[in-house]
Amino acid sequence: MDTASFIRALPKAELHLHIEGTLEPEMMFELAERNGVDLPFATVDDVRAAYEFSDLQSFLDIYYQGAAVLVTEQDFYDLMFVYLERAAADGVRRAEIFFDPQTHTERGIGFPVFMDGFTRAIDDARDRWGISADLILCFLRHLPGEAAIETWHQAVPYADRIIGVGLDSGEVGNPPERFAEAYRLAGDAGLHAVAHAGEEGPPAYIIGALDTLGAERIDHGVRCSDDPELVERLAADRIPLTMCPLSNVKLRVFDRLEDHNLKDLLDRGVLVTINSDDPAYFGGYVLSNYLAIAEALDLNRDDLVTLARNSIEATFLTAPEKAGLLAEIDAVAAGG
């Protein structure tokens, strides 16, 4: 079995995926025409040419612009369904998916529109391909903490359709502590907590996310290497890092994949996972991320099995559900 087939065969979870970041240029134009939205691009090639980013903010500027084409419940359904079809084809068996309600409510698109579209697609994809998926509501950290609290109150009627809350958007200058109250409210409602930290921000943001927000997973977390004591803590406490290799290079977090610290952290016992982040913008879904980092860092099959196992262990599935998928991984490893 070649490497791509082996990786595809391994049951995997994707834990760092922004559904708005799966909006391919072709769908962007299709939805713009459907909804009468003017785009600042003439062709699909123009859109792809704009996907050369100097940093996180240069990406976010285009990301929010593209989201403007999402208007109706059917738009959100189509976006989710197409992603889940592609993820299932890559061997993803579980997806815990970020969405950004403030990106839509600020445009006058209410919770019923996107929540009904997303959840209907999740149900249909489960029936079609057997892929399990749930939603994580992300607060936009470039907006005030009070805006996150207001968003949480808007989300309360839909809390039974959400498994957790997260924190994304521009990291530098936006520390996690500003969002403590929104996280407290979500925690009181029984939701899990994750947070982007240590992508462009310092290790202190990772510590703040853990200690102030109660984050159970850290999204990205690459800057933890700047603090050896933090690395030891992450390894000892089995706190997952949801790493996104192609994203990190596209946004200049690392100049080359060969410079990525994923293998070093894996060898030091940190529970690292591989994910695609915003694949329409960064040039690769989860299988492409596995293949690219495996080649760049010379990962062997034992490493790949460990990464797949890590992804399942890091989910919010029940213990029996995890055990079933881990047993499947072991079977593929034994036969591969």
N, C-alpha and C positions, 0 to 999 in steps of 0.2 A: 504494500500500500504506500503510495507516495505521500509526501508530507501534507499536501493540501487535503487529500482524501482522509488522512489520519485525523487532522484537526477538525475537519467537517464532521467526522464520525463521533468525535468526543462530545457528549452532552455538555453544554455550556450555559452559563447565565451571562446576560449583558446587564450591567448595573450602572453604567454611566452613559446615558443616551438621552439627548434632548430631542423630543419628537419634532419640534419646530426645525431642528437642525438636520432633519431627513428630507427637507423640501428640495428635491432635485430641480434644476433649472427648467426641465421639460414640464414638470408639474406646476412650477411657478407660473409659466406662461399660460398653461391650460387653465389654471384657476383665475389668473388675471383676466383672461378673455371671458370666462364664465361669469365673473362678477363685475366686469367693467372697471377694473382697476388699472390705472396707468403705471407702467414700470419705466424706470430710467434707463432701460436697456432695450436695444433693438432686436437682439437675437440671443439665442442660447449661448453662442460662443462669446458674446459680450459679457454675459453673466459669469461664465467660467473664467474669462480673462480678469474679472474683478476679484476673483478668489486668490489673490496674491496678497497675503497679509503681513504686516510688519510687527503686529503684536495683537493682544486680545481685543483691545478697543477697536482696532481697524476691522476686525472680523465682526464685532458686535454691531457696528454701524450698518453693515450690509445685512446681517442676520435679522435685525428688527425691520429693516426695509422690506425684506422678502416676506416676512410674516403678514404683511398688510394684505396679501391676497387671500388669506384664510378668513372667510366671512360666514359661511353657512355650516350647519351641522354636517352636511354631506362632505364639505371640504375637510373637516377635521376627521371624519370617518375615513375618507380616502387616504389622507396622510398616514393615519395609524395603520390601516389595513395593509397598505403597500409596504410599510416598514416591517410589519410582523411577517409578511410573506417572505421578504428577503432574509430576515433574521432566521426564520425556520429553515430556509435553504442552506444557511451557514452552520446549522447544527445548534442553534440557540434553542434551548428548551424552556428557559425562564428569562423574562425581561422585566426589570423594575425601572420604569420609564419616567423621566423628568418631563414636566410641562410647566410653562410660564404663564399663569393666568393674567398677571399684570400686563403682559405684552398685548393681550386681547381685550381685557376690560378697559384699558386706557383708550382703546379704539371704539368702545361702545359695544363690544361683543361680550355677552353675559355668560355666566357659568353654565346655564342650561344648554347653550349652543355647543360649546366645546366638550363639556362633560358627557353629554348624550352621544355626540359623535365618537369620542374616544372609546367609551365603554361599549358601545354597540359593536365597534370594530374589534375590540379585544374579545368579546364573546364570540363573534363570528370566526375570528382567527383560531381561537381555541377549538371550536367545533371542526374547523377545516384541517388544521395542521397539528393540533394537540399541543400548541405552544401556550404556556402559562404566562400571564402578564398582569401587572398592577401599576398604579400611577403614584408618582411622588410629586407633590406640589412644591415648586421652587419659588422662593421669594427673591426678588431682584434687589441685589445688595447696593446698587447705585441709587436706589430710592430710599427714603427715610424708613427707620424702624416702624414708625407709626403707619406707614403705608402697608407694611407687611401685616401688622395687626388688623388693619381694615380688610385686607385680602383674606386673612384667616376667618374673620367673621362672615365674609361672603361665602366662604367655602364650607362653613359648618353644615349646611343642609346636605352636602355631598360627601361628608367625611367618611361615610361607610363605603365609598368608592375609592378612597385614597388610603395608601398604606403608610405614607410618611411625608415629611416635609424636608426640603433642601434649601440651599442658598447658592445662587449663581450670579452671573453677570460680572461687571468689572471688579476685580479683587483689590487692586492696589488702592490704599486709602479708605477702604471700606471694611473695617474689622468686624469679626463675627459678633462681638459683644453687643453691637447695636440692635441685634435681633433676638435678644434673650427672651423678651416678653412674648413675642410671636411663637417662639419655640416652646415656651412654657405652656401656652394655651394649647398647642397641638399635642404636647406630651400629656397634658391632663385629659385630652380626648382619646388617648391610647395610641397615638400615631408614633411611628419610628422617626428617628432623626438622622439625617446625613448632612454634609456640608462640603462645598468646594473650599479647599484651603491648600495653601502651599503650591499653587501653580505658578503665579507670579509673585504672590505675597510671601512673607517670611515664615519661618517655622513657628513663630509666636501665634500666627493665625490658626495653625493646626492645633496648637495647645488650647487656644481660646475656643475653637470649635468643639474640642473634646470636653473641656472643663466647664465652659459657660453654656454651650448649647446642648451638651449631652450627646454629641454626634456619635453614632454607632459605626459609621463608615466615614472615611475621608475621601472625597472625590479629588483626584489628581494626587496631591501630597508629595510631589517630587522634591520639593525643597526641604523635606525632612532630613535629607542627607547632610544639611548644614548644621544639624544639631544631633551629635551622636547619642546623647541621652534620650532624645525623642525617638530615635530609631530603635533603641533598646526597649523603650516603653511600648512602641507599636508592635514589636515582635513578641514581647512578653504577654501583652494583653490581647494578642490576635486581633488587632484592629485592622480591618481591611482598607487597602488603598485601591481605588478604582482608577487605574492608570489608562491613558489614551495615547499610545505612542505616536501615531500619525498626526494627531492634533498637536502634540507637543512640538513636533518639528515644523508643522505648518505655521504655528504661532510663535516660532522662534524661542520657545522655552529651551530647546536643545537645537544646536546647529545641524546635527546629524543624528540619525537613529543609533549609530555606533557609539554615540556619547551618552545614550540614555542610561539611567541608573536602575532600571528594572531588574536586571540580572543580579546586580550587587545586592539590592534589597532582598530579592528572592533568596539568595545564598545566606543572607543574614537572618533569615527566618521570618521576614515580614510577609504578611498575607496579601500579596499583590495580585491584582487581576487585570485582564486586558479587555478594553472596551473601545467604542468608536467615537463617542462624544457627539460630534455634529458631522456625520459622514458625508452628507451631500456637499459640504463646504471643504472637508479635509481630505477627500479622495480615497476613502476606504471604509467599508463596513467591518464587522468584527473579524471575519475570516481574513480579510486583507491585513488587518492589524496584527493578528497572530503570525501570519506568514512573513510580514515585513520585519517584525521585531525578532522572530526566530532566526531569520537570515542575518540580520545586522549584528545580533549578539551571540550567534552560534548556539542557540538553544537546542538541546537534545530532546528526545521523546519523553524522557522522564521529567524534564522541565515543563514540557507542554501538558503532560498529564497533571502535574502539580498545579499549573495555572488553571486548568479546567476544574480541578477539584476545589481550588481556592474560590473560584467564581461561584460554585454551588454552596460552599460553606458560608460565603459572605452574604447569601440571600436572606430574605426574611420569610422563607418557607418554613414549614413545620419540620421538626426533627425527622419524622417518618418520610416526608417528601424528599428531604435532603438525602437520607439514607438510600432511597430508591435510585436517585440519580447518580450518587457516588458509586453504587454497585454497578450501574451501567458503564460508568467511566472505567472502572477496574476491568470490566469484561472487554471493552474495546482495547484497553492497554495490553491485556493478556493476549488478545488475538491479533494485535497490530504489529 
